[in-house]
């Protein structure tokens, strides 16, 4: 009887844990994206490449290659050099007025307004329990694929 009760309790705990675990991941990812936007609008992070700083190693490496290519075209504005977190050259975004939510496909969507114009950015975020990183951004297409193409062609 004891063995049966122990097995039932163990099974219940495993079931509860596996049901509770998926809820933690989206919340962690949502909080990470909120943190990105808090950094993006903070004067403390002026001149910091927030995207590169918070990217997966693969995306970070691609962004470094992108930057090397951009340096070779000094003075020219490559069409892909833009702020992907907040569209435009300036911002008046209020992070507390943004809507950040988990989508059914696993992406995290950030929606907001910049100078009255609505924008939407979807993030593929990877978390390991300690840290989260951006693996891709969809605006609406994959920014990672866009940067891969630039690196492959080795030019703007």
C-alpha positions in Angstrom: 0.0 0.0 0.0 2.8 2.4 0.9 4.5 1.7 -2.4 1.3 2.4 -4.3 0.8 5.7 -2.4 4.4 6.7 -3.0 4.1 6.0 -6.7 0.9 8.0 -7.0 2.4 11.0 -5.2 5.5 10.8 -7.4 3.4 10.6 -10.5 1.3 13.6 -9.4 4.5 15.6 -8.7 6.0 14.8 -12.1 2.7 15.7 -13.8 2.5 18.9 -11.9 6.1 19.8 -12.6 5.7 19.1 -16.4 2.6 21.2 -16.5 4.1 24.1 -14.6 7.4 24.2 -16.4 6.1 25.4 -19.8 4.5 28.5 -18.1 7.9 29.7 -16.7 9.7 29.8 -20.1 7.4 32.3 -21.8 7.4 34.5 -18.7 11.2 34.4 -18.6 11.3 35.3 -22.4 8.8 38.1 -22.0 10.7 39.6 -19.2 13.9 39.4 -21.2 12.3 41.2 -24.2 11.0 43.9 -21.8 14.6 44.3 -20.4 15.8 44.7 -24.0 13.4 47.6 -24.6 14.2 49.2 -21.2 17.9 49.1 -22.3 17.1 50.5 -25.8 15.4 53.6 -24.4 17.8 54.2 -21.6 20.5 56.9 -21.9 22.9 54.5 -20.0 23.0 52.3 -23.1 23.6 55.0 -25.8 26.2 53.6 -28.2 25.8 50.0 -27.0 24.7 47.4 -29.6 22.0 45.9 -27.4 21.1 43.4 -30.1 24.6 42.1 -30.3 25.2 42.2 -26.6 22.1 40.0 -26.0 22.4 37.6 -29.0 23.2 33.9 -29.3 26.8 33.2 -30.2 25.7 32.4 -33.8 23.8 35.7 -34.3 26.6 37.6 -32.4 29.2 36.3 -34.9 27.0 37.2 -37.9 26.5 40.7 -36.5 30.3 41.1 -36.0 30.8 40.1 -39.7 28.1 42.6 -40.7 29.9 45.4 -38.8 33.2 44.5 -40.4 31.5 44.8 -43.8 29.9 48.1 -42.8 33.3 49.6 -41.8 34.6 48.9 -45.3 31.8 51.1 -46.7 32.6 54.0 -44.4 30.5 57.0 -45.2 27.9 55.0 -47.1 24.6 54.1 -45.5 24.0 50.4 -46.1 20.3 49.8 -46.3 20.5 47.0 -43.7 22.0 49.2 -41.0 19.0 50.2 -39.0 17.5 49.9 -35.5 15.6 46.6 -35.6 14.2 46.9 -32.0 12.6 50.3 -32.6 12.1 51.5 -36.2 13.3 54.9 -37.1 16.3 57.1 -36.2 14.8 58.4 -33.0 12.2 57.1 -30.5 9.6 58.2 -28.1 8.6 54.7 -27.1 7.2 54.1 -23.6 8.1 50.5 -22.6 5.3 50.5 -20.0 2.8 51.1 -22.8 4.1 48.3 -25.0 2.4 44.9 -25.3 4.8 42.0 -25.0 3.4 38.5 -25.3 4.2 34.9 -26.1 2.8 33.6 -29.4 1.6 30.0 -30.0 4.6 29.4 -32.3 7.1 30.1 -29.4 8.1 33.6 -30.6 7.8 36.6 -28.3 6.0 39.6 -29.8 6.7 43.2 -28.9 4.2 45.8 -30.0 4.4 49.5 -29.5 4.2 53.0 -30.9 7.0 55.2 -32.0 6.0 58.8 -32.7 2.4 57.5 -33.1 3.4 54.8 -35.7 2.7 51.3 -34.6 5.4 48.7 -34.8 5.7 45.0 -34.2 8.8 42.9 -33.7 8.8 39.1 -33.1 11.8 37.5 -31.2 13.1 34.0 -31.2 14.5 33.8 -27.6 16.5 31.0 -26.1 16.7 30.7 -22.3 18.7 28.2 -20.4 17.4 28.9 -16.9 20.1 31.4 -16.1 20.3 33.7 -19.2 18.2 34.4 -22.3 19.5 35.3 -25.7 18.1 36.5 -29.0 18.4 33.9 -31.7 16.5 35.7 -34.4 14.2 38.7 -34.9 11.3 38.8 -37.4 10.4 42.2 -38.8 8.5 40.6 -40.5 11.1 38.3 -42.1 14.1 36.8 -40.4 16.8 39.3 -39.7 19.3 36.5 -39.1 18.7 35.3 -42.7 19.1 38.9 -43.9 22.5 39.2 -42.1 23.6 35.8 -43.3 23.0 37.0 -46.9 25.1 40.1 -46.3 27.9 38.1 -44.8 27.7 35.5 -47.6 27.9 38.2 -50.3 30.5 40.1 -48.3 28.9 43.5 -49.2 26.1 45.8 -48.5 
